[in-house]
Amino acid sequence: MRYRSLIATLIVTIVAAPKLHAQRPTISATVRAYTAVDTPIVALTHAKVIDGTGAAARDNQTIVIRDGRIIGLGSSSSVAIPAGAFVIDLTGKSVIPGLVMVHEHLFYPTGPGVYGNVAESFTRLYLAGGVTSMRTGGNLNGFGDIGIKRDIDAGRKPGPWIDPTAPYLEGKGLGLDQVHELADVADARRMVNFWADEGATSFKAYMHITRAELGAAIQEAHKRGMKLTAHLCSVTFREAAALGIDDLEHAFYVSTDFVADKKPDECPGQSVGQKAVADVDPNSDAVRSLIADLVSHKVALTSTPTVFETFVPGRPLPPGLELLDPQLRAAFEQRKAAIDTSTTSVWRTLFAKGQAMELAFVRAGGTLLVGTDPTGIGGVVAGYSNQRALELLVEGGFTPLEAIRIGTLNGATFLGRANRTGSIAIGKDADLVVIAGDPSVRIGDVRNVQIVFKQGVGYDPAKLIASVKGKVGLF
């Protein structure tokens, strides 16, 4: 995130603010230390507005915020600025909706088969990067994700709105001590109901779950009015769609539908599935048929390009590595250097194939979401990776406006939050990102975050980043 001091570059006018409205969020002194704007009425003037719907950007716009909501939006020549407003001149700058990302984690790989809880540092970095709403796409922290969501909601800690996914619904075979392996269908139902009662808002199935367990989990989640997503292997995408799944993680990169001798309820191994996807023609009848089936069942796909980019030889180092604990940074750079010397990596072909299939899915009428998945070999740093994800969507063939919509309104709609966030409109929460530049033309400008508004409170990215620099992976 190339941060430039807002105070140094923007012209601001401060007038005495009126009494606090009851709807405005209450934040603690701890959280207030990370803010740049904390007044009930704010007017963002002369901005380029990219509203998240996919519509063309609008120049010279004013957004008026009162008590955390957008109450005015339109041409700066016609929108009246209320008395007592904190006025920020955004000439030369853009405003986009807060990012709504749906495959995020509050853990990070800290050793072989070990994932450390980094909820404190990652929630700050997600917010600093422009993420105002997120779903944790899998939980290794048990009650930790739910607890930090409650702290953030109560204003005790800074961070995005969090939809905490329950611990993974996984069958036998993973062998990771941090993950419970389901005993049977009854166990799958029990887990869904237990974690729904404890505050989880969605569920994620994993690679070794059986069709019967997955179907039971989907039924229980839907009874509770919740959605279920999955990173699959033992169950194919077609099978999951027929069972009523809501979303599939990692898009086509983890599909085993193209494995010739795929056995029911058996994961052939991720590498086998990846080789099959790498060998398939994105324009083939087999791919078109699978896409049509997913679209007809209204199954969303979640793209996670940032984690997969780290597997591709010759790709640039991911942004934000300087924030990692030095030992974790060195470990990642060693692994990445080994990947870069590979001449046989399936990812040389697979990465571009996956991008092409995601584009074809959307062009066929499918709903694409986006997240980052900070796992793999490491190096995927919260906030920075969310911005990079939008850049990679554009690399894959989407326009900048399409990429911004995928990262905002699509996610908000899937999470059932579109009436409050995901686009810029009167009546919605003031979840907004102020950016130096014009990401509707140059998507790379999304890295130039100046202020992140969450329900009208403007957070300072530099302060959030400085609080964790060199410590990510430790807390």
N, C-alpha and C positions, 0 to 999 in steps of 0.2 A: 504494500500500500504506500504509494508515493504521497505522503502527507505534506501539505503546505499549510502553515499556520493561518487559520481562518481570521483570527484577530488582526493579523498583519495585512491580509489581502482584501478584506471586505470592509465596506463602509457601513457602520451600524449606528442607529439612532435609538437611544433608550429614553422612554418616557415612563413616568410613574405608572405602575401596573395596578389594575383594579383587584378587588378581593378575589381570592382563590375560589374556583368553582368546585362543587362537590365531586364532579366527574373526573377532575384532574388527578392523575396518579400521585400518591404520596411516596416519596423516596427518602431514604435515610441519609444522614450526613456522609456515611461511607460511600454511598452511590453518588451523591452530589459532587464528590471530589473528582468524578470523571466527566462532569458535564461542562458544556460550553454555553448552553442556552437553557435557562430554567425560569421562564416567566409565563404567566397564564395566556398572554396574547402575543403572537408572533406573526409578522408579515414578511414573507419571502418575496422580494420584488425583482422584476426584470430577469426572470429565470427562463431557461429553456425547459419546458415540462415534457417529459417522456412518461406517459401515464400508465404504462404497463399493459394496456389492452392490445398493443400491436399497432395502434394508430400512429400517424406521423407526429413527430415532435412539434410542439407549438412554441414559438418564440415570444419573448417579452411578456411573460405571464407573472401574475401575482397569486400566491397562495396565502390565505389567511387562516391561522390556527388559533382556536380558542379552547382552552381547557382540554387539550389533547385531541380535539377533533378539527377536521377541515371545515371551515364555515364559509370560505370564499375562494373562488378559483376563476380566473379569466384574465383578459388583457390588462396589463398594468395601467393602461390609459383609462380604464373604466371601473376597476375594482376599488371600492372605498376601503381605506385603511382605518380601522377603529382607533379611537383615542386610547392612548395608553399602550399602544403596541410597541414591541421590540422589533424594529425594522432592519432587515438584512438585505442589502443590495447584492443580488447575484448576477450582475452583468457578466457575461462570458462564462457562466456556469450553468449546469444542468441539475434537475431534480428528477429522480426516479423513485418508484415505490421501494420501500424496504424489501430486501430479498427474502423470499420464502423458500427455504431449502429443505428437502425431505429425505435425504440420506446422510445424516450427520451423526457423529459419535462424541461422547464425552469420555472416551478412552483412547489410548495411543499405544502402539507396540513398543514395549520397553525392554523386551528380551525374548529369547526363543519360547514361543507359546505362552507369553505373558503380556497382558494388556493393563497398563496403569490407568488409574482414574485421574483424568486431567480436567475435571469439570470446572474448577475455579479458573484456570487459565484459558480454556477453550471458550467458555461462555463470554469472556471479555473480548477475545479475538473475533469470535463470530460477530458480535455487535460492532466492533471496530471496522470490520470488513463490509458492513452494510446489511448484515443479516438481522432482521427484526423478528422473524418467526422461523422456527425450525422443528422438524421431527427427528428424533433420534432413531435411526434405522437399525435398531438392535441395541441391547442393553447388557453390559457385563458388570454393571455397578449395582444391580438390584434396586434398593430403595434410593440410591444416591441420585439418580436422574430425577426421580419424583421429588426428592427433597430439595434439590437446587431449583427446580421449577417453582416450588412453593416459596422459596426465599426470593426469587426474582419477582414473582407475582406480587409479593408483599412489599417490594421496594427495599429489601434488605441487601440485595446484591445486584450488580449490573449484569445485563445479559438479554438475549432475545426472549420472546414468548416461546415456550418449549412445549411441544407435544411429546411426552415421554413414552416411547415404546417399551413394552414389557420385556423381560429377559427372553432370549431366543426360544422358539418352539422347535426343538431339534430332536431327531431320532438317534438311533444308536450308530456309532461309527466315527464321530468327529474326534473324540479323544482329547478334548480341551477341558481341563479341570474347572474352568470358570463357567462352563455351560452344562446345565441339567439335560440329561438325555431322557426323552419320554419313554415310559414303560409300555404304554398302549393308548388306545383311543380315549379311555376314561381319564387317563393322566393328562391328555391334551385338553380335554374339556375342563378339568380341574384347574389347570394352570391359567387358562383364559379367564375363568371366573375369579380366581384368587387375585390376579393382578389387576383386573378391572375394578374389583372392590378396593384395592389399595391405591388406585389413582392413575394407573396406566391409561393412555388414551388410544392406543392402537397396538397391533401385534405384528411380529415378524417371524415367519417360519424359515428354517435353514436347510442345509443341503441334504441331510439324511432322513428327513421326515418321510413317512409313508403317505400314500394317497388317502388312506382311511384316517390317519391322524390329522392330515391337513384338512380334509373335508370336515371333520368334527370341529376343529379349531375355527374354521371359517363360519360354520353354523353358529357356534357359541358367540363369536365376536359380533356377528350380524344381529343376533338376538339382543345384544347389549348396545346396538346402534354404533358399533365401532368397525373399523376397516382392518383388513389383514393384507400384508405384503409379504414377499418372500425372496430370498436368494436361493434358488433351487438347483438341484442336480439330480436327485433320485426321482423326482416328479418332473415331467416335461411341462413346457409352457401350455401346450394344448390341454393336457390333463388338468392343470391348475385352473385354466380358464373355464373348463367344463364344471369344475367344483365351485366356481363362483368367486375366485380370488379377485381382489380389488386392484392390485398393483404388483408388478414384477421388478425386482431390483436388478441393476446393472444392465438393463435392456438385454440385447441379444448375446452379449459376451459370455453369459453363463448358461445359455440355453443348451439342453441336451437333446432337443428335438431332431437334430441332424445326425446323431450318432446312429450308425447303421444297425448295430446289434444291441441297442439299448434294452436292458432287461427291466421289467416293471419293479418299481420301488427300490431300485438299486442305483446308486451313484457310480458311474463308470470312472469317476475322477475328473477333476476340473480340467486337467490338461487334455484329456481325451475329448471332452466337450468343446474346448477352445480350438483344438485342431480341426474338429468337424466344422465349426463355424468359419474358421480361416479358409477351409477348402471350398465352402459353398459360394455360389455366385449370388450376390445381393439382388440381382434381377431375375433369378430363377423362379420357376413355378413353385418350388418348395418354399422359398422365402415369401413370395407373394401370398401363397395359401395360408401360411402361418400368420402373417400380418393381418390378412382379412379375418381370420378366426379371432384374433385378439381384439380387433376393432369391433367386430360384431358382438363380442361379449363385454364390450366397454371396459376392458382391462387397461389401466394406465401402465406406462413403462417409466422407470426412473433411470436416467442417464447418470453415470458416475465417472466422467472422463478423467478426472484428475488422478485418481488412484491408478488407473490403467496406463496413463501416460508415463508413470514412473517405471513401468515394465518395458517400455519401448526403447531399444538401443538408439543412442544418438539424440534423444530428446533433451531439451534444456533442463537444468536443475529447477525444481519447483521453487516458487517464491516463499519467503518467510523463514528460511532455514536458520537465519541468525537468531531467531527467537528460541530455538531448541536448546535444551541442556547440551553443553559441548560434546559430551560423550555420545548422546543420541544422534547429534548431527554427524559426528565422525562415523558412527556405525552406518547411518543411512548412506553417506557419501561413498563409503567402501562398497556397499551392496550395489549402489548405482554404477560405480566404476566397473564392477564385474559384469553387469548387464550390458554396458556400453561396448564391451569387447566381444560380445556374443555375435556369431555369424549365422546361427541357426535358430534364433528366437522366433517363435510363432507370432510374436507381437509385431514384428515388422510388417506382416500382412494383416493380422487380426484387427489392429487398432483402426485402420482405415475402413476395413470391412464393417466393423461395428458402427462406425460413424455413418456410413452409407445406409445401413439398415435402419438406424434411428430416423434419418431423414425420410426414408421411404415410408416408414410407419406413420409419421406425421402427415406426409403428403396424402396418405390413404385415409386420413381422418382420425388417426389415433391421438391420444393425449400423452404428451411427453412431459415429465417432471425432471428435476435435476437436483443432484446433491454431490457430495465430494468423497465420502467414505475414507476418513483418515486412518486407514489400516495398512494392509499390504506390507511393503518393506519399509514403511515410514516415509517421512518427508512431506506428507500432506498436512499442511498447517492450517488450522481453522481461520476463516476470514480471507486470508490470501488465496486459499484454494477455491473458495466460492467465487471470487472474481475470475480466477483462472478458468473455472468451469464454463462461464459465459463466453470467454475467449475461445474455448475449445468447441463450443456449440457452433460458433461462427466459422471456425476452421472447418467444421463438418458440413457446412453448406447452408446453415440458417442465416438469415439477415440479423443484424444487430437488434432490430426491433423485435424480431421473433425470439431471439435468445433472451432478451430482457423479459418478455412475456412468460417464457418457460420458467424463468427464475423468479417470477413474482406472482402474477395472477393465476397461472396454472397451478402452482403449489398451493396458493390460498384457497382456490376453488376445491381442490382435492381434499384439503384439510377441513373444509367447511367453514372457512374464515373469510370468504370473499365479500361478505356483507360488511366487514370491518377493515380489511386490509388487502394488499395485493395489487391495488391500482389507486390512482390519485383521483379522487372524486369528492364532491361536497357530501358531508355526512360521515365519511369514513375516518378511522383513526389516522392521526398524523404520523404514520410510519413512513418516513421519507429519508432519502439519501442525497446529500448535496455533493456534487461531483465537479471538479475542475475539468472543463472540456465538454465534449459532446459524444457520449457513447452510442448515440443513434447513428453516428457516422463512423466513429473509431471505437470499437468495443473495448480496446485496451484502456480507454480513459476511465473505465470502471475502477481502476486501481487508484485513481486520484480522489479518494474519499476525503471530504473536508469536515462534514458534520453528519451524524446519523441521528435522526429524530425517531424516537419510539414513544408513541402516544404523546407527541408534542414536546417531550424533553429532548434537548439536543445534546448528544454525547460527543466528546472530543476523542477521536481515534488515537491521537498521539499519546494522550494520557493512559488510555486503556492498554496500548501496546507497550509503553514504557514499564507498566506495572508487572509485566511478565517476561520481559526480554532476557533471554539466556536461561530461563527457568522452565520452559514448557516441557512437560514430561515428568516434572517433579510434583506438580499439584494441579 
